[in-house]
Amino acid sequence: MIQALLELFTTEEKATAMLASPIIEFIFMTLFMLFIITLILHFTLFIKIRNIRHYVKTTDRLDVEPLQTYQQQFKERQAKKQFVSTHLFKKKSQVGKCFTYQLSILSK
């Protein structure tokens, strides 16, 4: 199977030479399987996201389950989170050197 795939891109002799080592054959098999898994995962995610987008466009509502969970988690994190405001001040000394001071303010 791997040899047939390699023969699509190279000659039969080169494919046979590449697969002569069992380690290289294992690497090609692993890469091929990971490619298949990745392809299936991408199509699954694409279909799910497409269905959510279609629901949002047709109903103009965001009450579909994944979005509700994300919104709830976001609100919980915002309630717990402390905000840090960072301000940078530059001051030039009498010697001519420029110093930068950082002031961080925590707020809830």
C-alpha positions in Angstrom: 0.0 0.0 0.0 2.8 2.4 0.9 4.8 1.4 -2.1 1.8 2.1 -4.4 1.5 5.5 -2.9 5.2 6.2 -3.3 5.0 5.0 -6.9 2.5 7.8 -7.7 5.3 10.3 -7.1 8.5 8.3 -8.0 9.5 5.3 -10.0 9.0 1.7 -8.9 12.8 1.2 -8.3 13.0 4.3 -6.1 10.0 3.3 -4.1 11.4 -0.2 -3.5 14.7 1.3 -2.5 13.1 3.7 -0.1 11.1 0.9 1.6 14.0 -1.5 1.9 14.6 -0.4 5.5 11.9 -1.4 8.0 12.4 1.8 9.9 11.8 4.0 6.9 8.7 1.9 6.0 7.5 2.4 9.6 8.0 6.2 9.2 6.1 6.3 6.0 3.3 4.2 7.5 3.1 6.5 10.5 3.1 9.7 8.4 0.3 8.2 6.1 -1.8 7.3 9.1 -1.4 10.7 10.8 -2.3 12.3 7.5 -5.5 10.2 7.3 -6.4 11.0 11.0 -5.7 14.7 10.4 -7.9 14.8 7.3 -10.8 13.1 9.1 -10.4 15.5 12.0 -10.4 18.5 9.7 -13.5 17.4 7.8 -15.3 16.7 11.1 -14.5 20.1 12.5 -15.4 21.8 9.3 -18.8 20.1 9.2 -19.5 21.0 12.8 -18.5 24.6 12.4 -20.5 24.9 9.1 -23.6 23.6 10.9 -23.1 26.1 13.7 -22.6 28.9 11.2 -25.7 27.9 9.3 -27.8 27.8 12.5 -26.6 31.3 13.5 -27.2 32.8 10.1 -30.7 31.3 9.8 -31.9 32.1 13.3 -29.8 35.1 14.2 -29.4 33.6 17.7 -26.4 32.3 19.6 -28.2 29.8 21.8 -26.7 26.7 20.2 -24.9 24.4 22.7 -21.2 25.0 22.0 -21.6 28.7 21.9 -23.6 28.8 25.1 -20.8 26.9 26.9 -18.1 29.2 25.5 -20.1 32.2 26.5 -20.7 30.9 30.0 -17.0 30.0 30.5 -16.0 33.5 29.2 -18.3 35.2 31.7 -17.0 33.1 34.6 -13.4 33.9 33.7 -14.2 37.6 33.4 -15.8 37.6 36.8 -12.8 35.8 38.4 -10.1 37.6 36.5 -8.1 40.5 37.9 -7.3 43.0 35.4 -3.7 44.4 35.2 -3.3 47.8 33.7 0.3 48.5 32.7 1.6 52.0 32.1 5.1 52.8 30.9 6.7 56.0 31.8 9.9 57.3 30.2 12.1 59.8 32.1 15.2 61.4 30.9 17.9 61.9 33.6 20.2 64.9 34.0 23.1 62.8 32.6 21.2 62.1 29.4 20.2 58.5 30.0 16.6 57.5 29.4 14.9 55.3 32.0 11.7 53.5 31.5 9.4 52.8 34.5 6.6 50.3 34.5 3.6 50.8 36.7 1.1 47.9 37.1 -2.3 48.4 38.7 -4.4 45.5 39.7 -8.2 45.9 39.6 -11.1 43.5 39.8 
